[in-house]
Structures are given as C-alpha cells and as structure tokens.
Amino acid sequence: MIETKRLILRLMSKDDIDNMLKNFTDMRVMKSFNAKAFSREQMDY
C-alpha cells in the first residue's frame, strides 16, 4: 500500500468488484481502451 496526503493506492479485493464494474461495463469507457466491456464473471476472475 502507498499512501500520500491525497491518495491511497492498494491492491484490489473482491469487495471492489461492484465499483469497478461501473467503469468496465460502460461502453463509452471501454471504447477509449479500444476494448469490449467486461462481464461480472470476467471481473470476478
């Protein structure tokens, strides 16, 4: 874990999946990566 006054970086956990799905299932976000949206099953891998 890395922590500054404004930011905390840590390893992801299973508890993060719902928040991550908001981005990785958004077609507009994924278009910027030139990639297809992820499914819950792919994110849970």
C-alpha positions in Angstrom: 0.0 0.0 0.0 1.1 3.5 -0.8 -0.4 6.5 0.9 0.0 10.2 0.4 -2.0 13.2 1.8 -4.5 12.9 -1.1 -4.3 9.3 -2.3 -4.2 5.7 -1.1 -3.1 3.0 -3.5 -3.8 -0.6 -2.5 -4.3 -4.0 -4.0 -7.8 -4.6 -5.2 -10.0 -7.0 -3.4 -13.3 -8.8 -4.2 -15.1 -6.0 -2.4 -14.1 -3.6 -5.2 -15.9 -5.5 -8.0 -19.1 -3.6 -8.0 -17.4 -0.2 -8.2 -15.0 -1.5 -10.9 -17.9 -2.9 -12.9 -19.4 0.6 -13.2 -16.4 1.5 -15.4 -15.6 -1.7 -17.1 -19.2 -2.3 -18.3 -19.6 1.2 -19.6 -19.2 1.1 -23.4 -18.0 4.7 -23.6 -15.2 4.0 -21.1 -14.2 0.8 -22.8 -14.2 2.4 -26.3 -11.4 4.7 -25.1 -9.4 1.5 -24.4 -10.4 0.1 -27.8 -11.8 -2.9 -25.9 -15.2 -4.6 -25.3 -17.0 -4.3 -22.0 -16.3 -6.9 -19.3 -18.9 -9.1 -17.7 -19.2 -9.7 -14.0 -17.8 -13.2 -14.5 -14.7 -11.8 -16.2 -14.2 -9.2 -13.4 -14.6 -11.9 -10.8 -11.7 -14.0 -12.3 
